[in-house]
């Protein structure tokens, strides 16, 4: 691997330089073809190298500086677990030996290998398994990669012989599927349970986070993960891995709420001194009442439009699952009146926090910001025919 890794990395960097210089894809591929022949690289084609280089640039938002060292194909980047989540998951599933039976390009496997004494990855797609090997090498992490069908007798026997403590599976899902379900996951979670439950009852899955708890037929803890205030992942922990029925965790803060926390049901009342925008992760998990109970916040629902839930109360929330705003003005939802209120508040900018077609957002915002000369930044929520102008507290 060392020789192949060095050659591949050189080829990817060669390609990256030309992408960043603005060369056309055709020109880059022609130059890559000559370069690959020159360095005698046989393990990947010029198209493969171009795809990896292109995805290193795309991966910057998801992987930060780490992206410059890793190897992604298109699907591998799309579905790979972000480092913050992967590290958390690996720490929760720390074991003597863990097997990731659908490891893809190895983004999660890397962290399993760091946190557990031994890690094994199984991947059906040969090219993706090779990328996983490259990623392990890039980060100087040791794990065993097995190429094959994780549901086959041969692979199951190899896993059994390895004294595995925990089985983990992050099944692939059709990108074109509009409504996520368990039925179209590959490998199917039910089959993974059927094949591996005789080896260990400690089995965990990544599932589509769009699924609500009621739509998950499998038993276990359903843990919804928020990354930087956005729903990012859903894990299912079975048997001894489970700590409750439903939970939500906010990363990187590690704040957690579960269905076992005391509930305070939100009221139906008017706007008070503070607005509280709720992380949609909590809403998807059905844990809003538990969150309010855990932080002892009595609040009323002001907005629930299917995309966001906003509460109001007379006190700050003190939770990473909530963004707090102080209410500055309430007026009718009229552009001229909103603009007038913003000028009186000394506003310079305003962020719109209500649903709009993307093509309309900047048109509406520009109209509301017309003539603003202040330095303060405000946010605008819409409740029926009312405009609520607020200022962020954190």
PyMOL commands that set and color helices and strands:
alter all, ss='L'
color gray80, all
select helices_A, chain A and resi 2-20+25-39+46-58+60-69+74-79+83-92+107-115+126-138+153-160+189-196+213-215+239-241+280-285+288-295+335-344+358-368
alter helices_A, ss='H'
color red, helices_A
select strands_A, chain A and resi 97-100+118-123+144-147+166-170+203-207+221-227+231-237+246-251+255-258+274-278+300-304+309-313+322-332+347-352+376-383+386-392
alter strands_A, ss='S'
color yellow, strands_A
deselect
rebuild
show_as cartoon
